[in-house]
Amino acid sequence: MTTHAWRKSSYCQEGEACVHISTDPDGVHLTDSDTAQTIVTVTPAAFTALLDHLKSL
């Protein structure tokens, strides 16, 4: 099992209502908790495309 170094988003609401992110050479990993029971993994290119789209809104 891979150990991730999770970082909490700087745009969190109070409590644990925020996104946690971890990266490695294979991808960008996202979860809604630092206990990371469910992890979504995307390629770095897909994550960059997502961020570019969100910035354009």
MARLUM-847014 format. One record per residue: residue in three letters; y, z, x of N, C-alpha, C, CB in turn; residue number from 1. Coordinates in Angstrom, 1 decimal. Glycine has a CB too. Layout:
<nodes>
+------+--------+--------+--------+--------+--------+--------+--------+--------+--------+--------+--------+--------+-----+
! rest !   n_c2 !   n_c3 !   n_c1 !  ca_c2 !  ca_c3 !  ca_c1 !   c_c2 !   c_c3 !   c_c1 !  cb_c2 !  cb_c3 !  cb_c1 !  nr !
+------+--------+--------+--------+--------+--------+--------+--------+--------+--------+--------+--------+--------+-----+
!  ALA !      Y !      Z !      X !      Y !      Z !      X !      Y !      Z !      X !      Y !      Z !      X ! NUM !
...
+------+--------+--------+--------+--------+--------+--------+--------+--------+--------+--------+--------+--------+-----+
</nodes>
This chain:
<nodes>
+------+--------+--------+--------+--------+--------+--------+--------+--------+--------+--------+--------+--------+-----+
! rest !   n_c2 !   n_c3 !   n_c1 !  ca_c2 !  ca_c3 !  ca_c1 !   c_c2 !   c_c3 !   c_c1 !  cb_c2 !  cb_c3 !  cb_c1 !  nr !
+------+--------+--------+--------+--------+--------+--------+--------+--------+--------+--------+--------+--------+-----+
!  MET !   -1.2 !    0.0 !    0.8 !    0.0 !    0.0 !    0.0 !    1.2 !    0.0 !    0.9 !    0.0 !    1.2 !   -0.9 !   1 !
!  THR !    2.2 !   -0.9 !    0.5 !    3.4 !   -1.0 !    1.3 !    4.4 !    0.2 !    1.0 !    4.1 !   -2.3 !    1.0 !   2 !
!  THR !    5.0 !    0.7 !    2.0 !    6.0 !    1.7 !    1.8 !    7.4 !    1.1 !    1.9 !    5.9 !    2.9 !    2.9 !   3 !
!  HIS !    8.2 !    1.3 !    0.8 !    9.5 !    0.7 !    0.8 !   10.6 !    1.7 !    1.1 !    9.8 !    0.0 !   -0.6 !   4 !
!  ALA !   11.6 !    1.3 !    1.8 !   12.8 !    2.1 !    2.0 !   13.8 !    1.7 !    0.9 !   13.4 !    1.8 !    3.5 !   5 !
!  TRP !   13.8 !    2.5 !   -0.2 !   14.6 !    2.1 !   -1.3 !   16.0 !    2.6 !   -1.1 !   14.1 !    2.8 !   -2.6 !   6 !
!  ARG !   17.0 !    1.7 !   -1.6 !   18.4 !    2.0 !   -1.6 !   18.9 !    1.9 !   -3.0 !   19.2 !    1.0 !   -0.6 !   7 !
!  LYS !   19.7 !    2.9 !   -3.4 !   20.2 !    2.9 !   -4.8 !   21.5 !    2.1 !   -4.9 !   20.5 !    4.4 !   -5.2 !   8 !
!  SER !   21.6 !    1.4 !   -6.0 !   22.8 !    0.6 !   -6.2 !   24.0 !    1.4 !   -6.2 !   22.7 !   -0.2 !   -7.5 !   9 !
!  SER !   25.1 !    0.9 !   -5.7 !   26.4 !    1.6 !   -5.8 !   27.0 !    1.6 !   -7.1 !   27.3 !    1.1 !   -4.7 !  10 !
!  TYR !   26.5 !    0.8 !   -8.1 !   27.0 !    0.7 !   -9.4 !   26.2 !    1.4 !  -10.4 !   27.1 !   -0.8 !   -9.8 !  11 !
!  CYS !   25.7 !    2.6 !  -10.1 !   24.8 !    3.4 !  -11.0 !   25.6 !    4.1 !  -12.0 !   23.9 !    4.4 !  -10.2 !  12 !
!  GLN !   25.0 !    4.3 !  -13.1 !   25.6 !    5.3 !  -14.1 !   25.1 !    6.7 !  -13.7 !   25.1 !    4.9 !  -15.6 !  13 !
!  GLU !   25.5 !    7.6 !  -14.5 !   25.0 !    9.0 !  -14.2 !   23.5 !    9.1 !  -14.3 !   25.7 !   10.0 !  -15.2 !  14 !
!  GLY !   22.9 !   10.0 !  -13.6 !   21.5 !   10.2 !  -13.6 !   20.8 !    9.1 !  -12.8 !   21.0 !   10.2 !  -15.0 !  15 !
!  GLU !   19.6 !    8.7 !  -13.3 !   18.8 !    7.7 !  -12.6 !   18.9 !    6.3 !  -13.2 !   17.4 !    8.1 !  -12.6 !  16 !
!  ALA !   19.9 !    6.0 !  -14.0 !   20.1 !    4.7 !  -14.7 !   20.7 !    3.7 !  -13.7 !   21.0 !    4.8 !  -16.0 !  17 !
!  CYS !   19.9 !    3.3 !  -12.8 !   20.4 !    2.3 !  -11.8 !   19.3 !    1.5 !  -11.2 !   21.2 !    3.1 !  -10.7 !  18 !
!  VAL !   19.6 !    0.6 !  -10.4 !   18.7 !   -0.3 !   -9.7 !   18.5 !    0.2 !   -8.3 !   19.1 !   -1.8 !   -9.8 !  19 !
!  HIS !   17.2 !    0.2 !   -7.8 !   16.9 !    0.4 !   -6.5 !   16.4 !   -0.8 !   -5.8 !   15.8 !    1.6 !   -6.3 !  20 !
!  ILE !   16.7 !   -1.1 !   -4.6 !   16.3 !   -2.3 !   -3.9 !   15.7 !   -2.0 !   -2.5 !   17.6 !   -3.2 !   -3.7 !  21 !
!  SER !   14.8 !   -2.8 !   -2.2 !   14.1 !   -2.7 !   -0.8 !   13.9 !   -4.1 !   -0.4 !   12.8 !   -1.8 !   -0.9 !  22 !
!  THR !   14.0 !   -4.4 !    0.9 !   13.8 !   -5.7 !    1.4 !   12.8 !   -5.7 !    2.6 !   15.1 !   -6.4 !    1.9 !  23 !
!  ASP !   12.1 !   -6.8 !    2.8 !   11.2 !   -7.0 !    3.9 !   11.2 !   -8.5 !    4.1 !    9.8 !   -6.4 !    3.7 !  24 !
!  PRO !   10.5 !   -9.0 !    5.2 !   10.5 !  -10.4 !    5.4 !    9.9 !  -11.3 !    4.3 !    9.7 !  -10.7 !    6.7 !  25 !
!  ASP !    9.1 !  -10.7 !    3.5 !    8.4 !  -11.4 !    2.4 !    9.2 !  -11.5 !    1.1 !    7.1 !  -10.8 !    2.1 !  26 !
!  GLY !   10.2 !  -10.6 !    0.9 !   10.9 !  -10.6 !   -0.3 !   11.9 !   -9.5 !   -0.6 !   10.0 !  -10.7 !   -1.4 !  27 !
!  VAL !   12.5 !   -9.6 !   -1.7 !   13.4 !   -8.5 !   -2.2 !   12.7 !   -7.8 !   -3.4 !   14.8 !   -9.2 !   -2.7 !  28 !
!  HIS !   12.6 !   -6.5 !   -3.3 !   11.9 !   -5.7 !   -4.3 !   12.9 !   -4.9 !   -5.1 !   10.8 !   -4.8 !   -3.6 !  29 !
!  LEU !   12.7 !   -4.9 !   -6.4 !   13.7 !   -4.2 !   -7.3 !   12.9 !   -3.3 !   -8.2 !   14.5 !   -5.2 !   -8.1 !  30 !
!  THR !   13.4 !   -2.1 !   -8.5 !   12.8 !   -1.2 !   -9.4 !   14.0 !   -0.4 !  -10.1 !   11.8 !   -0.3 !   -8.7 !  31 !
!  ASP !   13.6 !    0.3 !  -11.1 !   14.7 !    1.1 !  -11.8 !   14.5 !    2.6 !  -11.5 !   14.6 !    1.0 !  -13.3 !  32 !
!  SER !   13.7 !    2.9 !  -10.5 !   13.5 !    4.3 !  -10.1 !   13.1 !    4.4 !   -8.7 !   12.5 !    5.0 !  -11.1 !  33 !
!  ASP !   13.5 !    5.5 !   -8.0 !   13.0 !    5.6 !   -6.6 !   11.6 !    6.0 !   -6.5 !   13.9 !    6.6 !   -5.9 !  34 !
!  THR !   10.9 !    6.3 !   -7.6 !    9.5 !    6.6 !   -7.6 !    8.7 !    5.2 !   -7.7 !    9.1 !    7.5 !   -8.7 !  35 !
!  ALA !    9.4 !    4.2 !   -8.1 !    8.9 !    2.8 !   -8.1 !    7.6 !    2.6 !   -8.7 !    8.9 !    2.3 !   -6.7 !  36 !
!  GLN !    7.4 !    2.9 !   -9.9 !    6.1 !    2.6 !  -10.6 !    6.0 !    1.2 !  -11.0 !    6.0 !    3.5 !  -11.8 !  37 !
!  THR !    7.0 !    0.5 !  -11.3 !    7.0 !   -1.0 !  -11.5 !    8.0 !   -1.6 !  -10.6 !    7.4 !   -1.3 !  -13.0 !  38 !
!  ILE !    7.5 !   -2.6 !   -9.9 !    8.3 !   -3.3 !   -8.9 !    8.3 !   -4.8 !   -9.2 !    7.8 !   -3.0 !   -7.4 !  39 !
!  VAL !    9.5 !   -5.4 !   -9.2 !    9.7 !   -6.8 !   -9.3 !   10.0 !   -7.4 !   -7.9 !   10.8 !   -7.2 !  -10.4 !  40 !
!  THR !    9.3 !   -8.3 !   -7.5 !    9.5 !   -8.9 !   -6.1 !    9.9 !  -10.4 !   -6.3 !    8.2 !   -8.8 !   -5.2 !  41 !
!  VAL !   11.0 !  -10.8 !   -5.6 !   11.4 !  -12.2 !   -5.7 !   11.7 !  -12.6 !   -4.2 !   12.7 !  -12.3 !   -6.5 !  42 !
!  THR !   11.8 !  -13.9 !   -4.1 !   12.1 !  -14.4 !   -2.7 !   13.6 !  -14.2 !   -2.4 !   11.8 !  -16.0 !   -2.6 !  43 !
!  PRO !   13.9 !  -14.1 !   -1.2 !   15.3 !  -13.9 !   -0.8 !   16.2 !  -15.0 !   -1.4 !   15.5 !  -13.9 !    0.7 !  44 !
!  ALA !   15.7 !  -16.3 !   -1.5 !   16.5 !  -17.4 !   -2.1 !   16.8 !  -17.1 !   -3.6 !   15.8 !  -18.7 !   -1.9 !  45 !
!  ALA !   15.7 !  -16.7 !   -4.3 !   15.9 !  -16.4 !   -5.7 !   16.9 !  -15.2 !   -5.9 !   14.5 !  -16.1 !   -6.3 !  46 !
!  PHE !   16.8 !  -14.2 !   -5.1 !   17.7 !  -13.1 !   -5.3 !   19.2 !  -13.5 !   -5.0 !   17.3 !  -11.9 !   -4.3 !  47 !
!  THR !   19.4 !  -14.4 !   -4.0 !   20.7 !  -14.9 !   -3.7 !   21.2 !  -15.7 !   -4.8 !   20.7 !  -15.7 !   -2.4 !  48 !
!  ALA !   20.4 !  -16.5 !   -5.4 !   20.8 !  -17.3 !   -6.6 !   21.2 !  -16.4 !   -7.8 !   19.6 !  -18.3 !   -7.0 !  49 !
!  LEU !   20.4 !  -15.4 !   -8.0 !   20.8 !  -14.4 !   -9.0 !   22.1 !  -13.8 !   -8.8 !   19.7 !  -13.3 !   -9.1 !  50 !
!  LEU !   22.3 !  -13.3 !   -7.6 !   23.7 !  -12.7 !   -7.3 !   24.8 !  -13.7 !   -7.4 !   23.6 !  -12.1 !   -5.8 !  51 !
!  ASP !   24.6 !  -14.9 !   -7.0 !   25.6 !  -16.0 !   -7.1 !   25.9 !  -16.2 !   -8.6 !   25.2 !  -17.3 !   -6.4 !  52 !
!  HIS !   24.9 !  -16.3 !   -9.4 !   25.1 !  -16.5 !  -10.8 !   25.9 !  -15.3 !  -11.4 !   23.8 !  -16.7 !  -11.5 !  53 !
!  LEU !   25.5 !  -14.1 !  -11.1 !   26.2 !  -12.9 !  -11.7 !   27.6 !  -12.8 !  -11.3 !   25.4 !  -11.6 !  -11.3 !  54 !
!  LYS !   27.9 !  -13.2 !  -10.0 !   29.3 !  -13.2 !   -9.5 !   30.1 !  -14.3 !  -10.3 !   29.3 !  -13.5 !   -8.0 !  55 !
!  SER !   29.5 !  -15.3 !  -10.8 !   30.3 !  -16.4 !  -11.4 !   30.6 !  -16.1 !  -12.9 !   29.5 !  -17.7 !  -11.3 !  56 !
!  LEU !   30.0 !  -15.0 !  -13.4 !   30.3 !  -14.7 !  -14.8 !   31.6 !  -14.0 !  -15.0 !   29.2 !  -13.8 !  -15.4 !  57 !
+------+--------+--------+--------+--------+--------+--------+--------+--------+--------+--------+--------+--------+-----+
</nodes>
